[in-house]
């Protein structure tokens, strides 16, 4: 019978699921990368005193002092915040292993300390030591 054709089965509409796991993983990575985590504002707290201390050789240190009246001193010289970059950069060129000892009064305004830390970041002064009073435990 030459005029007879075989009937083909109908194709069903299907959604390919072989790459669904890949798509789910990519969406998960996308949302993880683009999510902005809100940092906590925090509460006003008085930081604890240190229970242990470590002595650092004097020639490796540059001391920055900040008091509650917004005065800033570097190695016993009163300076303006705008001069911090220049002073620390010259000290870093003399001694690349320089550690900046940050001594702040517990009543000093935090925005001033943040501004000083930004100035230190600009000159790549990444070795910073935050000093505290040594508290003897009984």
N, C-alpha and C positions, 0 to 999 in steps of 0.2 A: 503494500500500500504506500505508494509514493506520496500521496497528498496529505498524509497524516503527520501531524507534528506532535511531539510529546509536550505535555503541559508542564511548564516549569513551576516550581513552588514560588509563592509570593515572598518577596523580601520584607522582612519586618523592620520597622524603624527602631533603632537601638542607639542608646547613648553610650559611647565608648567609655568604660570605667577603668581602663588600664592605667590611665594617667591621673586619676582622681587623687591618689595619695601624694603624687608630686605637686599637684595644684594646692592641696590642703597644706602641705609643708611650706610651699612658697608664700601662701597667704599668711601663715603663722609667722614666718620670718619677716615679712613685710610689716605686719602690725607690731611686732616686737621692735623693729628698727625705727619706725616712725612714731611710736608712742612717746609722749613727753611726760616724764614723771614729775609730779609737783613735789618740791622739797618742802618739808615742814618749816613753818615760820619759827617755831621754837618758843620757849618761855624764857623770861629773864631769870637767870640762875647765877649763883655765886660758885665759881669753879672750885673744886677741892684742891687742897694743898698736896704737894708731892710727898710720897713716903720714902722715896729713894732719890739719890742724886748721882750724877756722873760729872767728874771734872774734865774739862777740855782745856788743852794747852792754850795759854793766852795769845800766842802768836797766830793761832788759827781762828781767832774770834774777832768779830766786829760787833760791838754792843749797840743796839738801838733801844733807847729808853723812851717811854711814853707815859706822861702823867695825866691826871684827871683834868688838868687845865689845857689840854690839847698841845702841850709843848713836846717837841721831839728833839732828842739829843743822840748824836752818833759819836761814840768814844769821847764823851764829855764836851762836845761842841754842839750848841743849839743850832738846829738847821730847820729850813722850811721843807715841806714835803716834796716840793719840786726839785730839791737838790739831792734827794736820796739816791736817785738813779746814777747821777754823776759820781757821787762819793763811793757808792758800793761798786760801781763798774771799775773805778780806778783801783780799789782794794782787791777786786777779783783778778785784775790783770797782774797785780803784784803777787797774789797768792791764789791760784785757781782752786785750792782746797779750802777756801775760806768758808767758815760757818758763821751765819748771822745769828746772834743771840738776841732774841726779841724779848725785852723786859717791859711788860705793860702793867700799870697799876690796875687792880681789879675794878676800879671805878672809872677807868679810861673809857671814852666812847668807842663803841665797836666800829662805827663807820670810819673813824680815823685809822684804827688798826687794819681794817680792810683796805683802805687806800694805800697804806704803807706796804701791805702784802702785794698789792697790784704793782706798785713801783718796783718791788723786789723781783716780781715775775718778769717785768719788762727787760731786766738786765740778766735774766736767767740765774738769779741767786736762789738755787733750789735747796741748798742745805741751810735749813732754818731750825734753830733750837728755841723752843718756848720755855722760858725759865719760870720757876715757881719757888716759893719759899719752902724750905725743908721743914717738915713737920715731924717732930719726934713722937713716935707712938709709944704708949706705955703699956 
